[in-house]
Amino acid sequence: MDETDWQLRARAVLSNRGTEVAALLVVLALIGGWVTYTTHVDPGTTTEERVVASWSRTAGFDHGATVRNPNPVFGEGERLSNRTVYFTRVSPVLDGNYTLGYAATDGGPLNATVRLGLVIQGVTGEEGEEPLWRTTRALGNRSASDLRPGETLRVPFSLDVREVQNRTDGVTSTLGSIGETEVFLLADVRLERGGAAGGDGRTFQQELGLVPERSTYRVTGGRPSAERYETTETVRVSRDYGPFREIGGPFVLLSAAVGLCALGAGFWRDAFDLTDQEREWLGYRSDRDEFDEWVHTVQLPSEAHDLPRARADSLAALVDFAIDVDGAVLEPPEGGVFYVVHDGYLYTYTAPLPPDWNEAESSPTTLTEEGREPESDMGTD
């Protein structure tokens, strides 16, 4: 379908359904206006969690053992630090510190409490199972009521590993050797932060494992760890709808307003009314598109034009006739005229001239006697 046909169909729709189109444009204008108003004029508010400060802590064990007994490898008084294995006869006492560090973006103080204890317990080895037995002994407690960012809190500890081993053996000899025995230092930490950002409380635990053996003891875990926290507050902020709505609302409103103005001007100037020629042409084009599969391009022999003729009022009528008589609708290559040959008669339909047809620019072929001769209703010559 060419551009002229599209324009004619659009004018026909606007002429026949102008009220419905105007109503649709009004609805679009209202929607665009509402979206524009709620996006740019009164977007409303919503609540969101906003980070007003962040703070972090670092914590971990450092440990070592001093050489106390003569031996051929280490000198007496030598300090062995942060090893995984120590020799019980050479360095029987494990000591060190549990250190808590603090940092904050807003400079707020931190209240910290650290409790260190020695835990000896018997377990079955099944994950999640409660200990069969458990003993604890306090090793030290420290508190800081006004710890500032950059400051640290240290809690020292000291363990005689032979004493720990004797204590463990005493429990197991009394209760019997059931399951496995675990020995570890437990740091139980509580943090309460105040300051400009408001209060925030945290608790956590860390363990330093101790595995006494016949002549050595191993130390596991307890490595320094860090954790970052955020202090938030609930605030009300304007809604943010994004670029699609920010641009789409005004665009729909403006487009609908322009469309309404153009529609009103068109009706005022009668720009959408179709002439009889234009309506006839649209009817023909509609039939031609609908019945295209029934039309075959064939050049009739000159003898066929000598047959008596009957003329159809429309292409649809000619196609209906061809279907009834089991015939075919024929169109010569130059187009413009349609034929059905049946029972010694030539049934024809001549297409109307397009609205923009210019007789001076048209080729003589289009205006042959067969293609543009005067027509009458369906009947024979």
VOBA-1610 file (N, C-alpha, C; in pm, whole numbers, padded with zeros to 5 digits, always signed):
BEGIN
Met+00086-00119+00000Met+00000+00000+00000Met+00089+00123+00000Asp+00064+00218-00096Asp+00150+00335-00107Asp+00110+00440-00004Glu+00185+00551-00007Glu+00165+00657+00092Glu+00028+00720+00080Thr-00022+00733-00043Thr-00154+00796-00062Thr-00262+00713+00005Asp-00257+00581-00011Asp-00357+00495+00052Asp-00353+00508+00204Trp-00235+00513+00261Trp-00226+00530+00406Trp-00287+00662+00451Gln-00261+00766+00379Gln-00318+00896+00414Gln-00470+00894+00404Leu-00521+00832+00299Leu-00667+00825+00282Leu-00730+00742+00394Arg-00667+00631+00428Arg-00722+00547+00536Arg-00720+00622+00670Ala-00610+00697+00693Ala-00604+00774+00817Ala-00713+00881+00820Arg-00733+00949+00710Arg-00841+01049+00704Arg-00977+00985+00722Ala-00995+00866+00667Ala-01123+00797+00682Ala-01148+00760+00828Val-01046+00712+00896Val-01061+00678+01038Val-01094+00802+01119Leu-01021+00912+01095Leu-01046+01035+01169Leu-01183+01092+01137Ser-01227+01077+01012Ser-01359+01128+00975Ser-01471+01047+01039Asn-01454+00916+01044Asn-01560+00829+01097Asn-01554+00813+01248Arg-01432+00818+01304Arg-01415+00792+01447Arg-01337+00903+01516Gly-01360+01024+01474Gly-01290+01137+01532Gly-01317+01153+01680Thr-01442+01124+01722Thr-01476+01139+01864Thr-01396+01042+01949Glu-01387+00914+01903Glu-01311+00815+01978Glu-01164+00852+01985Val-01108+00902+01872Val-00967+00942+01871Val-00944+01059+01966Ala-01036+01154+01966Ala-01023+01268+02056Ala-01028+01223+02202Ala-01119+01129+02232Ala-01129+01079+02369Ala-01001+01009+02411Leu-00943+00931+02319Leu-00817+00863+02350Leu-00706+00963+02377Leu-00700+01070+02296Leu-00597+01172+02318Leu-00617+01243+02451Val-00743+01266+02489Val-00770+01329+02619Val-00721+01240+02733Val-00749+01108+02722Val-00703+01015+02824Val-00550+01015+02832Leu-00484+01013+02716Leu-00338+01016+02715Leu-00285+01146+02775Ala-00352+01257+02747Ala-00310+01384+02803Ala-00324+01384+02955Leu-00435+01326+03005Leu-00453+01318+03150Leu-00346+01230+03214Ile-00319+01116+03150Ile-00215+01027+03205Ile-00078+01096+03203Gly-00046+01159+03090Gly+00082+01229+03081Gly+00091+01343+03180Gly-00022+01416+03201Gly-00022+01524+03299Gly-00003+01472+03440Trp-00072+01361+03472Trp-00057+01305+03607Trp+00085+01256+03631Val+00143+01187+03532Val+00280+01138+03546Val+00377+01255+03560Thr+00356+01360+03480Thr+00444+01476+03488Thr+00433+01545+03623Tyr+00311+01559+03674Tyr+00291+01627+03802Tyr+00353+01548+03917Thr+00326+01417+03920Thr+00377+01336+04030Thr+00527+01312+04020Thr+00585+01337+03904Thr+00729+01316+03888Thr+00808+01444+03915His+00758+01558+03863His+00836+01682+03870His+00781+01784+03970Val+00650+01785+03994Val+00592+01886+04083Val+00577+01832+04225Asp+00512+01719+04239Asp+00488+01662+04371Asp+00521+01513+04369Pro+00650+01479+04371Pro+00687+01338+04360Pro+00657+01256+04485Gly+00624+01322+04596Gly+00599+01249+04719Gly+00730+01205+04784Thr+00717+01139+04896Thr+00835+01095+04970Thr+00826+00946+05001Thr+00941+00889+05033Thr+00950+00751+05076Thr+01058+00742+05182Thr+01061+00634+05253Thr+01162+00616+05357Thr+01273+00525+05306Glu+01393+00552+05350Glu+01505+00466+05315Glu+01607+00467+05428Glu+01682+00360+05433Glu+01788+00349+05533Glu+01915+00413+05478Arg+01966+00510+05551Arg+02084+00581+05505Arg+02198+00557+05604Val+02316+00527+05550Val+02434+00505+05633Val+02486+00641+05679Val+02488+00659+05810Val+02536+00786+05865Val+02676+00772+05925Ala+02719+00652+05950Ala+02853+00632+06003Ala+02890+00485+05986Ser+03017+00457+05983Ser+03065+00319+05979Ser+03179+00305+06080Trp+03189+00186+06135Trp+03296+00159+06229Trp+03338+00014+06214Ser+03454-00017+06264Ser+03508-00152+06247Ser+03590-00189+06370Arg+03606-00318+06384Arg+03691-00369+06491Arg+03783-00475+06433Thr+03900-00486+06493Thr+03993-00595+06465Thr+04019-00665+06597Ala+04036-00796+06593Ala+04057-00872+06717Ala+04129-01000+06685Gly+04214-01045+06778Gly+04284-01170+06760Gly+04384-01196+06871Phe+04436-01318+06871Phe+04533-01360+06972Phe+04674-01347+06916Asp+04766-01307+06998Asp+04908-01329+06972Asp+04963-01407+07091His+05054-01498+07066His+05099-01589+07173His+05246-01622+07154Gly+05302-01676+07258Gly+05441-01717+07254Gly+05477-01793+07381Ala+05601-01841+07386Ala+05650-01915+07503Ala+05799-01884+07521Thr+05839-01861+07643Thr+05978-01832+07675Thr+06051-01961+07712Val+06170-01979+07656Val+06251-02099+07686Val+06299-02091+07829Arg+06257-02189+07910Arg+06289-02185+08052Arg+06385-02296+08095Asn+06398-02399+08019Asn+06483-02512+08058Asn+06596-02531+07957Pro+06713-02574+08004Pro+06828-02594+07915Pro+06796-02699+07807Asn+06850-02673+07685Asn+06832-02766+07574Asn+06939-02735+07470Pro+06966-02829+07380Pro+07075-02809+07284Pro+07037-02719+07166Val+06914-02671+07157Val+06871-02594+07039Val+06844-02449+07073Phe+06762-02425+07174Phe+06722-02288+07206Phe+06794-02240+07330Gly+06825-02111+07331Gly+06889-02053+07449Gly+06787-02019+07556Glu+06831-02032+07682Glu+06740-01998+07792Glu+06704-01850+07785Gly+06574-01822+07805Gly+06524-01685+07798Gly+06482-01641+07659Glu+06509-01726+07560Glu+06469-01691+07423Glu+06316-01695+07411Arg+06262-01599+07336Arg+06117-01588+07317Arg+06077-01650+07184Leu+05990-01750+07191Leu+05936-01814+07070Leu+05794-01761+07051Ser+05766-01700+06938Ser+05640-01629+06920Ser+05558-01685+06803Asn+05427-01694+06828Asn+05327-01725+06725Asn+05364-01848+06642Arg+05413-01951+06711Arg+05443-02077+06645Arg+05321-02168+06650Thr+05316-02265+06562Thr+05207-02362+06567Thr+05238-02477+06661Val+05367-02500+06690Val+05408-02608+06779Val+05513-02555+06877Tyr+05494-02587+07006Tyr+05591-02553+07110Tyr+05631-02683+07182Phe+05749-02682+07242Phe+05799-02800+07314Phe+05767-02785+07462Thr+05697-02883+07515Thr+05646-02873+07652Thr+05760-02867+07754Arg+05864-02949+07737Arg+05972-02952+07835Arg+06056-02826+07830Val+06068-02766+07714Val+06152-02648+07698Val+06076-02521+07736Ser+05952-02509+07687Ser+05872-02388+07710Ser+05734-02430+07756Pro+05716-02460+07883Pro+05589-02516+07930Pro+05477-02414+07948Val+05512-02284+07947Val+05410-02182+07973Val+05381-02105+07844Leu+05253-02108+07803Leu+05208-02031+07686Leu+05144-01902+07737Asp+05191-01790+07688Asp+05132-01662+07728Asp+05116-01573+07605Gly+05047-01463+07624Gly+05022-01371+07513Gly+04913-01272+07547Asn+04851-01219+07445Asn+04747-01118+07462Asn+04634-01143+07362Tyr+04517-01104+07406Tyr+04405-01091+07313Tyr+04387-00941+07292Thr+04397-00895+07166Thr+04398-00751+07136Thr+04276-00713+07053Leu+04208-00609+07098Leu+04090-00556+07029Leu+04123-00415+06981Gly+04106-00392+06848Gly+04129-00260+06791Gly+03998-00199+06742Tyr+03996-00066+06732Tyr+03871+00003+06700Tyr+03900+00120+06605Ala+03809+00135+06504Ala+03817+00249+06411Ala+03675+00293+06379Ala+03657+00423+06354Ala+03523+00476+06324Ala+03537+00601+06239Thr+03437+00625+06152Thr+03439+00741+06065Thr+03393+00867+06136Asp+03312+00853+06241Asp+03257+00971+06307Asp+03323+01002+06441Gly+03422+00922+06479Gly+03493+00949+06602Gly+03420+00913+06729Gly+03306+00841+06716Gly+03231+00804+06835Gly+03307+00705+06923Pro+03285+00708+07055Pro+03356+00618+07146Pro+03296+00479+07145Leu+03373+00384+07200Leu+03330+00245+07207Leu+03348+00194+07349Asn+03244+00132+07401Asn+03253+00061+07528Asn+03277-00086+07497Ala+03385-00142+07548Ala+03424-00279+07516Ala+03450-00358+07644Thr+03403-00482+07643Thr+03429-00575+07754Thr+03478-00706+07695Val+03593-00753+07742Val+03652-00878+07695Val+03672-00971+07814Arg+03618-01092+07804Arg+03636-01195+07907Arg+03709-01313+07844Leu+03824-01348+07902Leu+03901-01462+07855Leu+03884-01578+07952Gly+03866-01697+07896Gly+03852-01815+07979Gly+03915-01936+07914Leu+03955-02032+07996Leu+04006-02159+07948Leu+03892-02260+07953Val+03864-02323+07838Val+03755-02418+07828Val+03814-02556+07798Ile+03774-02656+07878Ile+03809-02796+07853Ile+03678-02872+07847Gln+03655-02944+07738Gln+03527-03012+07722Gln+03546-03143+07646Gly+03452-03234+07673Gly+03450-03360+07600Gly+03337-03358+07499Val+03368-03399+07376Val+03268-03397+07269Val+03264-03533+07201Thr+03152-03558+07133Thr+03136-03685+07062Thr+03197-03683+06924Gly+03224-03565+06874Gly+03275-03555+06738Gly+03166-03527+06636Glu+03039-03540+06678Glu+02928-03510+06589Glu+02905-03360+06587Glu+02897-03304+06466Glu+02878-03160+06453Glu+02740-03120+06508Gly+02738-03015+06589Gly+02612-02967+06644Gly+02572-03033+06774Glu+02642-03139+06816Glu+02608-03208+06939Glu+02656-03128+07061Glu+02578-03131+07168Glu+02618-03066+07293Glu+02738-03140+07353Pro+02828-03066+07422Pro+02943-03132+07486Pro+02897-03235+07590Leu+02974-03342+07603Leu+02945-03441+07706Leu+02973-03384+07845Trp+03077-03304+07855Trp+03112-03235+07979Trp+03192-03112+07944Arg+03198-03018+08038Arg+03264-02890+08008Arg+03307-02823+08139Thr+03431-02779+08146Thr+03480-02700+08259Thr+03540-02571+08206Thr+03527-02465+08281Thr+03582-02336+08240Thr+03658-02274+08357Arg+03757-02193+08322Arg+03834-02119+08423Arg+03865-01982+08367Ala+03832-01880+08442Ala+03856-01742+08397Ala+04005-01714+08392Leu+04046-01647+08284Leu+04187-01610+08268Leu+04209-01461+08281Gly+04105-01384+08258Gly+04123-01240+08270Gly+04008-01165+08206Asn+03975-01052+08263Asn+03869-00965+08212Asn+03922-00823+08201Arg+03885-00756+08095Arg+03921-00616+08078Arg+03803-00542+08017Ser+03786-00416+08058Ser+03680-00332+08002Ser+03737-00195+07972Ala+03681-00133+07869Ala+03715+00004+07836Ala+03586+00079+07813Ser+03564+00184+07891Ser+03436+00256+07884Ser+03438+00370+07783Asp+03555+00404+07730Asp+03561+00517+07637Asp+03676+00495+07538Leu+03668+00384+07466Leu+03773+00352+07370Leu+03755+00438+07245Arg+03860+00510+07209Arg+03853+00600+07095Arg+03909+00534+06969Pro+03866+00581+06850Pro+03919+00523+06726Pro+04071+00529+06725Gly+04132+00418+06687Gly+04277+00407+06685Gly+04335+00347+06811Glu+04259+00340+06919Glu+04308+00282+07044Glu+04279+00133+07047Thr+04348+00060+07135Thr+04332-00084+07147Thr+04309-00123+07292Leu+04250-00240+07309Leu+04229-00298+07442Leu+04296-00435+07443Arg+04390-00456+07539Arg+04463-00583+07546Arg+04429-00655+07675Val+04409-00787+07661Val+04384-00872+07776Val+04492-00981+07776Pro+04584-00981+07874Pro+04691-01080+07875Pro+04643-01214+07931Phe+04714-01319+07895Phe+04683-01452+07949Phe+04813-01529+07964Ser+04809-01630+08052Ser+04925-01717+08073Ser+04874-01854+08114Leu+04926-01960+08049Leu+04881-02096+08075Leu+05001-02187+08095Asp+04999-02263+08204Asp+05097-02370+08224Asp+05040-02493+08157Val+05097-02530+08044Val+05040-02638+07963Val+05043-02770+08039Arg+05145-02795+08122Arg+05150-02920+08197Arg+05035-02924+08299Glu+05004-02809+08356Glu+04892-02805+08449Glu+04760-02831+08375Val+04747-02774+08256Val+04625-02796+08176Val+04614-02944+08141Gln+04726-03007+08106Gln+04723-03149+08072Gln+04685-03233+08194Asn+04739-03200+08311Asn+04705-03275+08433Asn+04557-03260+08466Arg+04507-03138+08447Arg+04365-03116+08476Arg+04278-03196+08380Thr+04316-03201+08255Thr+04240-03278+08156Thr+04244-03426+08189Asp+04363-03476+08225Asp+04376-03618+08259Asp+04293-03652+08383Gly+04285-03559+08479Gly+04206-03584+08598Gly+04059-03599+08567Val+04007-03517+08476Val+03865-03527+08440Val+03838-03657+08366Thr+03922-03689+08268Thr+03897-03808+08187Thr+03914-03937+08268Ser+04007-03935+08366Ser+04024-04055+08448Ser+03904-04077+08539Thr+03839-03967+08576Thr+03721-03979+08662Thr+03597-04018+08582Leu+03577-03953+08468Leu+03458-03978+08386Leu+03475-04093+08289Gly+03600-04123+08258Gly+03625-04225+08157Gly+03656-04161+08023Ser+03726-04229+07940Ser+03764-04177+07808Ser+03648-04195+07710Ile+03561-04099+07707Ile+03445-04101+07617Ile+03458-03985+07520Gly+03453-04012+07392Gly+03462-03907+07291Gly+03600-03848+07283Glu+03605-03722+07245Glu+03730-03649+07229Glu+03733-03532+07326Thr+03855-03491+07359Thr+03872-03379+07451Thr+03921-03257+07373Glu+03858-03144+07397Glu+03897-03018+07334Glu+03942-02920+07441Val+04049-02847+07412Val+04101-02743+07500Val+04119-02617+07417Phe+04065-02506+07465Phe+04081-02380+07390Phe+04059-02261+07481Leu+04120-02150+07443Leu+04095-02023+07507Leu+03976-01958+07435Leu+03883-01905+07513Leu+03763-01843+07456Leu+03760-01696+07495Ala+03752-01610+07392Ala+03736-01467+07414Ala+03591-01431+07387Asp+03523-01383+07490Asp+03384-01342+07480Asp+03380-01189+07483Val+03339-01129+07370Val+03353-00983+07353Val+03216-00920+07338Arg+03198-00808+07408Arg+03076-00729+07394Arg+03115-00585+07364Leu+03053-00529+07259Leu+03082-00393+07218Leu+02953-00311+07221Glu+02963-00191+07275Glu+02851-00098+07276Glu+02903+00038+07232Arg+02850+00082+07119Arg+02902+00205+07061Arg+02800+00317+07075Gly+02846+00436+07118Gly+02759+00552+07124Gly+02810+00658+07030Gly+02801+00782+07070Gly+02852+00890+06989Gly+02742+00955+06908Ala+02785+01037+06811Ala+02691+01119+06735Ala+02596+01038+06652Ala+02635+00919+06613Ala+02551+00840+06523Ala+02449+00757+06598Gly+02449+00757+06730Gly+02354+00677+06805Gly+02415+00548+06853Gly+02338+00468+06927Gly+02390+00347+06987Gly+02389+00229+06893Asp+02485+00137+06919Asp+02494+00016+06837Asp+02568-00089+06919Gly+02507-00205+06944Gly+02569-00310+07025Gly+02600-00433+06944Arg+02716-00493+06973Arg+02760-00615+06903Arg+02825-00709+07003Thr+02812-00840+06977Thr+02882-00941+07055Thr+02941-01044+06960Phe+03054-01101+06999Phe+03114-01208+06919Phe+03212-01285+07007Gln+03257-01400+06959Gln+03351-01484+07031Gln+03462-01529+06936Gln+03580-01552+06993Gln+03693-01608+06919Gln+03760-01714+07004Glu+03818-01812+06936Glu+03883-01923+07006Glu+04028-01937+06963Leu+04111-01978+07059Leu+04250-02016+07033Leu+04266-02159+07082Gly+04279-02251+06989Gly+04285-02392+07024Gly+04420-02434+07081Leu+04416-02525+07178Leu+04537-02579+07241Leu+04528-02730+07240Val+04629-02797+07181Val+04628-02943+07169Val+04753-02998+07239Pro+04742-03031+07367Pro+04859-03089+07438Pro+04888-03231+07386Glu+05017-03260+07365Glu+05060-03394+07324Glu+05170-03440+07419Arg+05237-03549+07390Arg+05332-03608+07486Arg+05447-03513+07516Ser+05510-03459+07415Ser+05627-03372+07439Ser+05609-03233+07377Thr+05500-03211+07310Thr+05475-03081+07247Thr+05329-03041+07270Tyr+05301-02919+07236Tyr+05162-02875+07230Tyr+05146-02783+07108Arg+05034-02802+07044Arg+05005-02725+06923Arg+04903-02618+06954Val+04914-02506+06881Val+04822-02393+06894Val+04756-02371+06759Thr+04623-02365+06758Thr+04547-02350+06633Thr+04451-02232+06644Gly+04422-02173+06527Gly+04322-02066+06521Gly+04369-01940+06588Gly+04270-01856+06621Gly+04300-01731+06691Gly+04359-01623+06605Arg+04358-01641+06474Arg+04418-01540+06386Arg+04338-01410+06393Pro+04403-01297+06375Pro+04331-01170+06379Pro+04221-01165+06271Ser+04108-01111+06310Ser+03996-01097+06216Ser+03944-00954+06224Ala+03875-00912+06120Ala+03821-00776+06115Ala+03674-00783+06074Glu+03599-00689+06123Glu+03456-00681+06090Glu+03419-00534+06082Arg+03343-00503+05978Arg+03299-00364+05958Arg+03149-00356+05981Tyr+03105-00252+06049Tyr+02964-00233+06078Tyr+02921-00095+06028Glu+02792-00083+06004Glu+02737+00045+05959Glu+02625+00087+06053Thr+02624+00215+06084Thr+02515+00273+06163Thr+02423+00346+06067Thr+02295+00308+06067Thr+02200+00366+05973Thr+02089+00439+06047Glu+02021+00523+05974Glu+01902+00589+06026Glu+01798+00595+05916Thr+01672+00598+05954Thr+01562+00605+05858Thr+01532+00751+05828Val+01535+00785+05700Val+01508+00923+05657Val+01402+00921+05548Arg+01333+01033+05535Arg+01234+01050+05429Arg+01299+01130+05316Val+01287+01077+05195Val+01347+01141+05079Val+01243+01147+04968Ser+01264+01238+04874Ser+01175+01248+04758Ser+01191+01125+04672Arg+01079+01081+04616Arg+01083+00964+04528Arg+01162+00995+04402Asp+01235+00899+04358Asp+01312+00910+04234Asp+01257+00808+04137Tyr+01199+00855+04026Tyr+01131+00766+03933Tyr+01218+00723+03814Gly+01332+00784+03798Gly+01419+00743+03689Gly+01394+00822+03562Pro+01488+00815+03466Pro+01479+00897+03344Pro+01362+00860+03253Phe+01321+00733+03252Phe+01212+00693+03162Phe+01084+00768+03197Arg+01051+00774+03327Arg+00930+00844+03367Arg+00949+00995+03361Glu+01067+01045+03393Glu+01091+01188+03388Glu+01073+01244+03247Ile+01114+01166+03146Ile+01101+01211+03008Ile+00968+01167+02949Gly+00925+01044+02984Gly+00804+00989+02922Gly+00678+01066+02955Gly+00663+01113+03081Gly+00543+01186+03118Gly+00524+01312+03036Pro+00622+01404+03034Pro+00607+01525+02952Pro+00591+01494+02803Phe+00657+01390+02755Phe+00646+01356+02613Phe+00503+01314+02577Val+00442+01229+02662Val+00304+01185+02635Val+00210+01304+02645Leu+00228+01389+02745Leu+00141+01506+02761Leu+00152+01599+02640Leu+00274+01629+02599Leu+00293+01720+02485Leu+00240+01659+02356Ser+00266+01530+02335Ser+00219+01464+02212Ser+00067+01462+02206Ala+00002+01432+02319Ala-00144+01429+02320Ala-00200+01569+02297Ala-00140+01671+02357Ala-00188+01808+02338Ala-00174+01851+02192Val-00059+01820+02132Val-00040+01854+01990Val-00140+01777+01904Gly-00164+01651+01937Gly-00261+01572+01861Gly-00401+01629+01871Leu-00441+01672+01990Leu-00574+01732+02006Leu-00587+01861+01926Cys-00483+01943+01931Cys-00486+02067+01853Cys-00495+02039+01703Ala-00415+01943+01657Ala-00418+01909+01515Ala-00553+01849+01476Leu-00611+01767+01563Leu-00741+01708+01534Leu-00850+01815+01528Gly-00847+01908+01625Gly-00946+02015+01622Gly-00933+02102+01499Ala-00808+02135+01461Ala-00789+02217+01341Ala-00835+02143+01216Gly-00811+02013+01212Gly-00854+01936+01095Gly-01005+01932+01080Phe-01077+01914+01191Phe-01224+01915+01184Phe-01277+02054+01149Trp-01213+02156+01201Trp-01259+02292+01172Trp-01245+02325+01024Arg-01138+02270+00961Arg-01114+02296+00818Arg-01171+02188+00728Asp-01244+02090+00787Asp-01299+01977+00709Asp-01189+01904+00633Ala-01071+01895+00698Ala-00958+01834+00629Ala-00969+01682+00622Phe-01057+01621+00701Phe-01064+01476+00704Phe-01177+01418+00617Asp-01264+01506+00565Asp-01374+01457+00482Asp-01319+01403+00350Leu-01373+01289+00305Leu-01331+01226+00180Leu-01429+01259+00068Thr-01375+01278-00051Thr-01460+01296-00169Thr-01514+01162-00213Asp-01615+01164-00300Asp-01670+01039-00353Asp-01564+00958-00425Gln-01476+01029-00497Gln-01370+00958-00569Gln-01275+00889-00473Glu-01243+00959-00364Glu-01153+00899-00266Glu-01217+00780-00196Arg-01345+00789-00164Arg-01414+00675-00101Arg-01421+00557-00196Glu-01447+00586-00323Glu-01453+00477-00421Glu-01317+00410-00437Trp-01213+00493-00436Trp-01078+00437-00449Trp-01042+00351-00327Leu-01075+00397-00208Leu-01046+00317-00089Leu-01122+00186-00090Gly-01250+00189-00135Gly-01326+00064-00145Gly-01262-00034-00240Tyr-01216+00018-00352Tyr-01148-00070-00449Tyr-01019-00127-00391Arg-00938-00042-00328Arg-00811-00089-00274Arg-00832-00193-00164Ser-00937-00175-00085Ser-00968-00273+00018Ser-01004-00407-00043Asp-01088-00404-00151Asp-01124-00529-00220Asp-01001-00592-00285Arg-00916-00507-00343Arg-00797-00562-00413Arg-00704-00633-00315Asp-00687-00576-00196Asp-00602-00642-00096Asp-00668-00769-00043Glu-00799-00765-00023Glu-00868-00879+00036Glu-00874-00997-00059Phe-00894-00971-00188Phe-00913-01080-00285Phe-00793-01098-00376Asp-00675-01062-00328Asp-00556-01069-00413Asp-00530-01212-00461Glu-00557-01312-00376Glu-00528-01450-00416Glu-00619-01500-00528Trp-00732-01430-00552Trp-00825-01473-00658Trp-00793-01408-00792Val-00702-01311-00792Val-00672-01236-00914Val-00544-01291-00976His-00550-01318-01107His-00436-01371-01181His-00401-01276-01294Thr-00272-01252-01309Thr-00226-01163-01417Thr-00219-01243-01547Val-00307-01210-01639Val-00316-01281-01768Val-00353-01177-01875Gln-00285-01184-01988Gln-00318-01098-02104Gln-00420-01171-02191Leu-00544-01118-02197Leu-00648-01182-02277Leu-00618-01166-02425Pro-00652-01265-02505Pro-00639-01250-02651Pro-00741-01147-02702Ser-00710-01088-02813Ser-00797-00984-02867Ser-00937-01036-02896Glu-00951-01167-02930Glu-01083-01221-02960Glu-01175-01216-02838Ala-01113-01221-02714Ala-01197-01221-02595Ala-01270-01089-02578His-01212-00980-02630His-01276-00850-02616His-01397-00835-02706Asp-01416-00927-02800Asp-01533-00922-02889Asp-01654-00989-02828Leu-01635-01055-02713Leu-01747-01125-02649Leu-01844-01024-02590Pro-01972-01063-02578Pro-02068-00975-02509Pro-02023-00953-02366Arg-02049-00834-02313Arg-01996-00796-02183Arg-02105-00774-02079Ala-02065-00806-01956Ala-02147-00772-01839Ala-02056-00705-01738Arg-02101-00598-01678Arg-02014-00519-01592Arg-02057-00531-01447Ala-01956-00546-01359Ala-01981-00556-01215Ala-01963-00420-01150Asp-02036-00398-01039Asp-02028-00271-00968Asp-01900-00259-00884Ser-01843-00372-00848Ser-01724-00368-00763Ser-01640-00492-00788Leu-01515-00484-00746Leu-01427-00600-00760Leu-01477-00714-00675Ala-01532-00684-00555Ala-01585-00789-00468Ala-01698-00865-00536Ala-01786-00790-00609Ala-01896-00856-00680Ala-01843-00947-00790Leu-01739-00901-00861Leu-01682-00983-00969Leu-01618-01109-00912Val-01548-01097-00797Val-01484-01213-00735Val-01592-01312-00688Asp-01700-01262-00628Asp-01809-01350-00585Asp-01867-01428-00703Phe-01881-01359-00816Phe-01933-01426-00936Phe-01836-01534-00983Ala-01705-01502-00984Ala-01606-01600-01027Ala-01609-01723-00937Ile-01629-01702-00807Ile-01635-01815-00714Ile-01758-01900-00742Asp-01871-01833-00769Asp-01996-01907-00796Asp-01985-01994-00920Val-01918-01943-01024Val-01912-02017-01151Val-01783-02098-01163Asp-01706-02102-01051Asp-01579-02176-01050Asp-01485-02124-01158Gly-01480-01991-01171Gly-01394-01929-01270Gly-01276-01860-01204Ala-01209-01775-01280Ala-01092-01703-01230Ala-01105-01557-01270Val-01054-01468-01184Val-01051-01326-01212Val-00916-01295-01277Leu-00923-01236-01398Leu-00803-01211-01476Leu-00777-01060-01483Glu-00649-01024-01472Glu-00608-00884-01482Glu-00492-00876-01578Pro-00502-00792-01682Pro-00390-00778-01776Pro-00270-00714-01708Pro-00151-00730-01766Pro-00030-00676-01703Pro-00038-00526-01677Glu-00104-00450-01766Glu-00111-00306-01745Glu-00206-00267-01634Gly-00289-00362-01587Gly-00376-00342-01473Gly-00493-00250-01502Gly-00573-00228-01402Gly-00684-00135-01410Gly-00817-00197-01447Val-00819-00316-01510Val-00943-00382-01552Val-00935-00529-01511Phe-01048-00586-01469Phe-01054-00724-01424Phe-01163-00797-01505Tyr-01135-00923-01544Tyr-01224-00998-01631Tyr-01255-01135-01570Val-01373-01183-01604Val-01409-01323-01583Val-01474-01370-01712Val-01417-01472-01776Val-01473-01528-01901Val-01554-01650-01863His-01685-01647-01902His-01772-01759-01866His-01890-01768-01962Asp-01907-01886-02017Asp-02027-01920-02097Asp-02051-01820-02208Gly-01939-01780-02276Gly-01951-01693-02392Gly-01967-01546-02359Tyr-01954-01509-02233Tyr-01964-01368-02195Tyr-01833-01325-02129Leu-01807-01193-02134Leu-01691-01133-02071Leu-01743-01041-01960Tyr-01722-01085-01838Tyr-01766-01009-01722Tyr-01649-00922-01675Thr-01672-00792-01657Thr-01562-00699-01632Thr-01592-00609-01512Tyr-01481-00558-01457Tyr-01487-00450-01358Tyr-01368-00360-01385Thr-01395-00231-01399Thr-01289-00132-01423Thr-01262-00056-01295Ala-01136-00058-01253Ala-01098+00009-01128Ala-01111+00160-01143Pro-01148+00230-01036Pro-01155+00376-01043Pro-01016+00437-01054Leu-01014+00560-01099Leu-00886+00631-01107Leu-00843+00674-00967Pro-00713+00667-00935Pro-00668+00713-00804Pro-00693+00863-00788Pro-00710+00908-00665Pro-00743+01050-00642Pro-00637+01145-00695Asp-00509+01101-00695Asp-00402+01190-00740Asp-00366+01165-00886Trp-00457+01101-00961Trp-00425+01069-01101Trp-00422+01195-01184Asn-00317+01207-01266Asn-00300+01322-01355Asn-00308+01272-01497Glu-00416+01311-01567Glu-00440+01261-01704Glu-00330+01301-01799Ala-00272+01418-01777Ala-00167+01464-01870Ala-00040+01382-01857Glu-00016+01325-01735Glu+00108+01250-01713Glu+00090+01101-01731Ser-00032+01053-01750Ser-00058+00910-01760Ser-00027+00860-01899Ser+00016+00732-01909Ser+00048+00672-02038Ser-00080+00631-02108Pro-00081+00632-02244Pro-00200+00592-02318Pro-00240+00449-02288Thr-00146+00365-02245Thr-00180+00225-02222Thr-00286+00211-02114Thr-00281+00296-02015Thr-00376+00286-01905Thr-00517+00322-01948Leu-00529+00396-02058Leu-00660+00444-02100Leu-00704+00378-02230Thr-00672+00251-02241Thr-00717+00178-02359Thr-00868+00167-02359Glu-00921+00133-02473Glu-01066+00121-02485Glu-01119+00014-02393Glu-01036-00094-02376Glu-01081-00200-02289Glu-01076-00158-02143Gly-00978-00070-02108Gly-00956-00039-01968Gly-01040+00075-01917Arg-01079+00173-01999Arg-01145+00291-01948Arg-01269+00328-02027Glu-01331+00233-02095Glu-01453+00265-02169Glu-01566+00290-02071Pro-01668+00363-02111Pro-01778+00392-02019Pro-01840+00264-01969Glu-01882+00265-01841Glu-01930+00146-01775Glu-02077+00160-01745Ser-02142+00042-01731Ser-02279+00037-01687Ser-02290-00072-01582Asp-02405-00087-01519Asp-02422-00191-01420Asp-02408-00326-01485Met-02402-00433-01400Met-02386-00569-01449Met-02494-00599-01552Gly-02452-00633-01673Gly-02545-00664-01783Gly-02467-00697-01906Thr-02528-00733-02011Thr-02458-00772-02134Thr-02467-00663-02235Asp-02362-00653-02323Asp-02363-00560-02433Asp-02448-00613-02547
//
